[in-house]
Amino acid sequence: MRKRRIYLVLLLLGVGMLVGVLLVGAFREREPAYGGRKLSGWMEVLSRVNSDTRDPLKEAFGQMGPATIPYLLKWLRGKEPPAWKKRFRDAFNAVAKRVHPRWVLTEKGSLTSLNAAFAFQILGEKGKGAIPFLIQLIDDPQTPPEIAARATRILRYLGPEAVAALTLQLANRDALVRSFAASGLQTLGTNARSAVPALVQCLKDENFTVRWEATNTLRHIEPKALDDPSLLLQIQ
């Protein structure tokens, strides 16, 4: 009787493990692919992009389209290294930059995050489904500042539907995010005219870079907003 129970438990464990393997396999099979290469494979190509691979990458991401978004968002978040490792890397890089730039250490997770951002740039407006998730990532206080800034920069490539999201980030707590939001609106041109009032408010920002980017964007999308001489004094 006891042996039967043991066999039954082992059988259930075996079935559970088999189901788990099948589920993982099924999930992996759902990873978008093009030309016999999965998205993760195309990300490897992207990491060493050159003039020969640029057009195939555009074709691949264009064909895989919105199906890539969940994966790119996951990779964009990346993984932060331990605090001690980050301090060591920063100290080493401070010296390496002066001696030999190629010696600069880059975290593997950071490369993945950068590649995800580049992939969104290639994806263009087909990636607009990521907008609400990018907003959530940017606004999350647990998100590292460099990831929040990177997510803000991505928005400019996602088309006119990103205008509202970029306008919202003009009031972000982080100055780098605010400056990227302002420059991103310039990329979207006259489609971003609804952001003019918020951009005018940025002319009073405490950060010079934010004021500078807001000014440049206004010059491109609504020059008349700068006709007030008092605003020009605030920019300086």
ZABA-442401 format. One record per residue (C-alpha): x, z, y; residue in three letters. Coordinates in nm, 4 decimals. Each point is the difference from the previous one (the first is absolute). Last residue first. Example, Ala and Ser with C-alpha at 12.3 -4.5 7.8 and 13.67 -1.06 7.14 Angstrom:
2
(pt (1.3670,0.7140,-0.1060),"SER")
(pt (-0.1370,0.0660,-0.3440),"ALA")
This chain:
236
(pt (1.8680,-2.0399,8.1644),"GLN")
(pt (-0.3411,-0.0872,-0.1423),"ILE")
(pt (-0.1855,0.2346,0.2323),"GLN")
(pt (0.1161,-0.1913,0.3076),"LEU")
(pt (-0.1472,-0.3194,-0.1453),"LEU")
(pt (-0.3353,0.1754,-0.0388),"LEU")
(pt (-0.0052,0.0942,0.3693),"SER")
(pt (0.0494,-0.3663,0.0911),"PRO")
(pt (-0.3394,-0.0940,-0.1611),"ASP")
(pt (0.0337,-0.3618,-0.1117),"ASP")
(pt (0.1080,0.1100,-0.3502),"LEU")
(pt (-0.3419,-0.0448,-0.1617),"ALA")
(pt (0.0005,-0.3529,0.1387),"LYS")
(pt (0.2638,-0.0930,-0.2586),"PRO")
(pt (-0.2489,0.0329,-0.2893),"GLU")
(pt (0.1370,-0.1113,-0.3406),"ILE")
(pt (0.3676,-0.0749,0.0578),"HIS")
(pt (0.0798,0.2177,0.3006),"ARG")
(pt (-0.2095,0.2774,-0.1557),"LEU")
(pt (0.2177,-0.0104,-0.3119),"THR")
(pt (0.3205,0.0221,0.2013),"ASN")
(pt (-0.1328,0.2985,0.1950),"THR")
(pt (-0.1143,0.1822,-0.3139),"ALA")
(pt (0.3408,-0.0548,-0.1581),"GLU")
(pt (0.1794,0.1442,0.3043),"TRP")
(pt (-0.2323,0.3010,0.0325),"ARG")
(pt (0.0451,0.0778,-0.3707),"VAL")
(pt (0.3775,-0.0382,0.0325),"THR")
(pt (0.0068,0.2347,0.3023),"PHE")
(pt (-0.1778,0.2861,-0.1787),"ASN")
(pt (-0.2132,0.2321,0.2169),"GLU")
(pt (-0.2840,-0.2536,-0.0102),"ASP")
(pt (-0.1548,-0.0911,0.3361),"LYS")
(pt (0.0127,-0.3749,-0.0674),"LEU")
(pt (-0.1642,0.0869,-0.3317),"CYS")
(pt (-0.3298,0.0474,0.1851),"GLN")
(pt (0.0138,-0.3675,0.0960),"VAL")
(pt (0.0444,-0.0824,-0.3694),"LEU")
(pt (-0.3166,0.1953,-0.0859),"ALA")
(pt (-0.1980,-0.1944,0.2629),"PRO")
(pt (0.1490,-0.3332,-0.1237),"VAL")
(pt (-0.0803,0.0536,-0.3707),"ALA")
(pt (-0.3073,-0.2256,0.0069),"SER")
(pt (0.2371,-0.2773,0.1053),"ARG")
(pt (0.1638,0.0017,-0.3431),"ALA")
(pt (-0.1221,-0.3419,-0.1154),"ASN")
(pt (0.1845,-0.1315,0.3057),"THR")
(pt (0.3309,0.0429,-0.1802),"GLY")
(pt (0.0196,0.1610,-0.3454),"LEU")
(pt (0.3766,0.0384,0.0288),"THR")
(pt (-0.0496,0.1846,0.3310),"GLN")
(pt (-0.2194,0.2495,-0.1833),"LEU")
(pt (0.2906,0.0706,-0.2346),"GLY")
(pt (0.2241,0.0834,0.2947),"SER")
(pt (-0.2401,0.2752,0.1085),"ALA")
(pt (-0.0520,0.1330,-0.3540),"ALA")
(pt (0.3760,0.0005,-0.0626),"PHE")
(pt (0.0492,0.2038,0.3188),"SER")
(pt (-0.2710,0.2488,-0.0971),"ARG")
(pt (0.1427,0.0402,-0.3513),"VAL")
(pt (0.3467,0.0617,0.1449),"LEU")
(pt (-0.1445,0.2560,0.2438),"ALA")
(pt (-0.1618,0.2087,-0.2755),"ASP")
(pt (-0.3193,0.1951,0.0799),"ARG")
(pt (-0.2073,-0.3195,-0.0163),"ASN")
(pt (-0.2006,-0.1015,0.3089),"ALA")
(pt (0.0973,-0.3681,-0.0140),"LEU")
(pt (-0.0793,0.0310,-0.3716),"GLN")
(pt (-0.3724,-0.0575,0.0602),"LEU")
(pt (0.0719,-0.3286,0.1752),"THR")
(pt (0.1988,-0.1114,-0.3042),"LEU")
(pt (-0.2937,0.0745,-0.2309),"ALA")
(pt (-0.2493,-0.1733,0.2303),"ALA")
(pt (0.2197,-0.3100,0.0215),"VAL")
(pt (0.0552,-0.0207,-0.3783),"ALA")
(pt (-0.2979,-0.2292,-0.0528),"GLU")
(pt (0.1785,-0.2569,0.2151),"PRO")
(pt (0.2578,-0.0762,-0.2718),"GLY")
(pt (0.1879,0.1978,-0.2642),"LEU")
(pt (0.3525,-0.0585,0.1290),"TYR")
(pt (-0.0257,0.2463,0.2889),"ARG")
(pt (-0.1117,0.2750,-0.2370),"LEU")
(pt (0.3351,0.0029,-0.1828),"ILE")
(pt (0.1740,0.1608,0.2989),"ARG")
(pt (-0.2323,0.2980,-0.0198),"THR")
(pt (0.0816,0.0447,-0.3704),"ALA")
(pt (0.3717,-0.0048,0.0834),"ARG")
(pt (-0.0487,0.2622,0.2720),"ALA")
(pt (-0.1920,0.2247,-0.2413),"ALA")
(pt (0.2705,-0.0525,-0.2641),"ILE")
(pt (0.2776,0.0907,0.2469),"GLU")
(pt (-0.1921,0.3110,0.1142),"PRO")
(pt (-0.0388,0.1372,-0.3566),"PRO")
(pt (-0.3710,0.0243,-0.0962),"THR")
(pt (-0.1136,0.3618,-0.0401),"GLN")
(pt (-0.1782,-0.0055,0.3373),"PRO")
(pt (-0.2301,-0.2763,-0.1370),"ASP")
(pt (-0.0978,-0.2212,0.2932),"ASP")
(pt (0.2294,-0.2882,-0.0966),"ILE")
(pt (-0.1050,0.0055,-0.3661),"LEU")
(pt (-0.3704,0.0123,0.0850),"GLN")
(pt (0.0404,-0.2882,0.2426),"ILE")
(pt (0.1905,-0.1959,-0.2665),"LEU")
(pt (-0.2835,0.0617,-0.2461),"PHE")
(pt (-0.2591,-0.1274,0.2470),"PRO")
(pt (0.2098,-0.3157,0.0683),"ILE")
(pt (0.0878,-0.0893,-0.3609),"ALA")
(pt (-0.2869,-0.2485,-0.0347),"GLY")
(pt (0.1734,-0.2008,0.2724),"LYS")
(pt (0.2649,-0.1140,-0.2500),"GLY")
(pt (-0.1224,-0.3581,-0.0181),"LYS")
(pt (0.0614,-0.0066,0.3739),"GLU")
(pt (0.3743,-0.0141,-0.0558),"GLY")
(pt (0.1313,0.0169,-0.3575),"LEU")
(pt (0.3545,-0.0796,0.1148),"ILE")
(pt (-0.0036,0.2913,0.2458),"GLN")
(pt (-0.1598,0.2208,-0.2643),"PHE")
(pt (0.2901,-0.0901,-0.2315),"ALA")
(pt (0.2499,0.1009,0.2688),"PHE")
(pt (-0.1648,0.3429,0.0214),"ALA")
(pt (0.0130,0.0312,-0.3783),"ALA")
(pt (0.3666,-0.0995,0.0075),"ASN")
(pt (0.0732,0.2732,0.2538),"LEU")
(pt (-0.1745,0.2563,-0.2188),"SER")
(pt (0.1903,-0.1144,-0.3074),"THR")
(pt (0.3267,0.0169,0.1930),"LEU")
(pt (-0.0898,0.3498,0.1160),"SER")
(pt (-0.0657,0.1041,-0.3572),"GLY")
(pt (0.3489,-0.1192,-0.0928),"LYS")
(pt (0.1508,0.2148,0.2774),"GLU")
(pt (0.2503,-0.1924,0.2081),"THR")
(pt (0.3642,0.1016,0.0418),"LEU")
(pt (0.2028,-0.1690,0.2746),"VAL")
(pt (0.3255,-0.1394,-0.1367),"TRP")
(pt (-0.0890,-0.3500,0.1180),"ARG")
(pt (0.0174,0.1207,0.3611),"PRO")
(pt (0.3779,0.0723,-0.0273),"HIS")
(pt (0.1732,0.2656,0.2117),"VAL")
(pt (-0.2453,0.0813,0.2773),"ARG")
(pt (-0.3154,-0.0312,-0.2089),"LYS")
(pt (0.1730,0.1834,-0.2849),"ALA")
(pt (0.0516,0.3156,0.2083),"VAL")
(pt (-0.3651,0.0561,0.0910),"ALA")
(pt (-0.0905,-0.1337,-0.3453),"ASN")
(pt (0.1824,0.2868,-0.1719),"PHE")
(pt (-0.1779,0.2642,0.2085),"ALA")
(pt (-0.3400,-0.1648,-0.0523),"ASP")
(pt (0.0581,-0.0340,-0.3748),"ARG")
(pt (0.1090,0.3629,-0.0342),"PHE")
(pt (-0.3011,0.1221,0.1964),"ARG")
(pt (-0.2349,-0.2175,-0.2100),"LYS")
(pt (0.1515,0.1304,-0.3223),"LYS")
(pt (-0.0389,0.3597,0.1113),"TRP")
(pt (-0.3656,-0.0593,0.0983),"ALA")
(pt (-0.0895,-0.1574,-0.3359),"PRO")
(pt (-0.0768,-0.3744,0.0201),"PRO")
(pt (-0.3382,-0.1213,0.1289),"GLU")
(pt (-0.1860,-0.2312,-0.2311),"LYS")
(pt (-0.1573,-0.3253,0.1150),"GLY")
(pt (-0.3269,-0.0159,0.1900),"ARG")
(pt (0.0366,-0.3772,0.0297),"LEU")
(pt (0.0283,-0.0321,-0.3781),"TRP")
(pt (-0.3495,0.1420,-0.0506),"LYS")
(pt (-0.1423,-0.2093,0.2842),"LEU")
(pt (0.1622,-0.3133,-0.1440),"LEU")
(pt (-0.1512,0.0701,-0.3416),"TYR")
(pt (-0.3527,0.0529,0.1312),"PRO")
(pt (0.0285,-0.3129,0.2240),"ILE")
(pt (0.1254,-0.2558,-0.2553),"THR")
(pt (-0.3493,-0.1055,-0.1103),"ALA")
(pt (-0.0632,-0.1019,0.3628),"PRO")
(pt (0.1976,-0.3261,-0.0454),"GLY")
(pt (0.1639,-0.0949,-0.3280),"MET")
(pt (0.0000,-0.3672,0.1072),"GLN")
(pt (0.1325,0.0596,0.3522),"GLY")
(pt (0.2501,0.2484,-0.1337),"PHE")
(pt (0.1406,-0.2616,-0.2377),"ALA")
(pt (-0.0030,-0.2899,0.2480),"GLU")
(pt (0.1686,0.2040,0.2717),"LYS")
(pt (0.2575,0.1216,-0.2514),"LEU")
(pt (0.0644,-0.3558,-0.1220),"PRO")
(pt (0.0626,-0.1023,0.3649),"ASP")
(pt (0.2495,0.2790,0.0716),"ARG")
(pt (0.1958,-0.0324,-0.3265),"THR")
(pt (0.2462,-0.2753,0.0928),"ASP")
(pt (0.0575,0.1156,0.3592),"SER")
(pt (0.0847,0.3500,-0.1185),"ASN")
(pt (-0.1820,0.3073,-0.1314),"VAL")
(pt (0.1965,0.2572,-0.1972),"ARG")
(pt (-0.2553,0.2836,-0.0020),"SER")
(pt (-0.2798,-0.2596,-0.0020),"LEU")
(pt (0.1070,-0.1224,-0.3436),"VAL")
(pt (-0.0232,0.3566,-0.1287),"GLU")
(pt (-0.3440,0.0280,0.1592),"MET")
(pt (-0.0961,-0.3203,-0.1827),"TRP")
(pt (0.0781,0.1756,-0.3274),"GLY")
(pt (-0.2153,0.2978,0.0977),"SER")
(pt (-0.2804,-0.2463,0.0752),"LEU")
(pt (0.0203,-0.1431,-0.3492),"LYS")
(pt (0.1740,-0.3309,-0.0804),"ARG")
(pt (-0.1470,-0.2812,-0.2111),"GLY")
(pt (-0.0619,-0.2169,0.3042),"GLY")
(pt (-0.2116,0.2641,0.1669),"TYR")
(pt (-0.0836,0.3547,-0.0996),"ALA")
(pt (-0.2289,0.2820,0.1032),"PRO")
(pt (0.0441,0.3299,-0.1862),"GLU")
(pt (-0.3041,0.0191,-0.2289),"ARG")
(pt (0.2195,-0.0139,-0.3089),"GLU")
(pt (0.1653,0.3182,0.1142),"ARG")
(pt (-0.3327,0.1795,0.0049),"PHE")
(pt (-0.0867,-0.1308,-0.3469),"ALA")
(pt (0.3327,0.1211,-0.1337),"GLY")
(pt (-0.0534,0.3416,0.1510),"VAL")
(pt (-0.3471,0.0118,-0.1508),"LEU")
(pt (0.1271,-0.1162,-0.3385),"LEU")
(pt (0.2746,0.2601,0.0012),"VAL")
(pt (-0.2471,0.2734,0.0884),"GLY")
(pt (-0.2419,-0.1127,-0.2713),"VAL")
(pt (0.2829,0.0106,-0.2532),"LEU")
(pt (0.1048,0.3467,0.1172),"MET")
(pt (-0.3549,0.1280,-0.0359),"GLY")
(pt (-0.0374,-0.1572,-0.3459),"VAL")
(pt (0.3238,0.1647,-0.1102),"GLY")
(pt (-0.1059,0.3358,0.1406),"LEU")
(pt (-0.3359,-0.0292,-0.1752),"LEU")
(pt (0.1729,-0.0850,-0.3293),"LEU")
(pt (0.2423,0.2881,0.0401),"LEU")
(pt (-0.2876,0.2393,0.0611),"VAL")
(pt (-0.1888,-0.1364,-0.3001),"LEU")
(pt (0.3067,0.0240,-0.2226),"TYR")
(pt (0.0522,0.3597,0.1076),"ILE")
(pt (-0.3657,0.0779,-0.0610),"ARG")
(pt (0.0159,-0.1619,-0.3416),"ARG")
(pt (0.3111,0.2010,-0.0854),"LYS")
(pt (-0.1857,0.3217,0.0808),"ARG")
(pt (-0.2811,-0.0965,-0.2294),"MET")
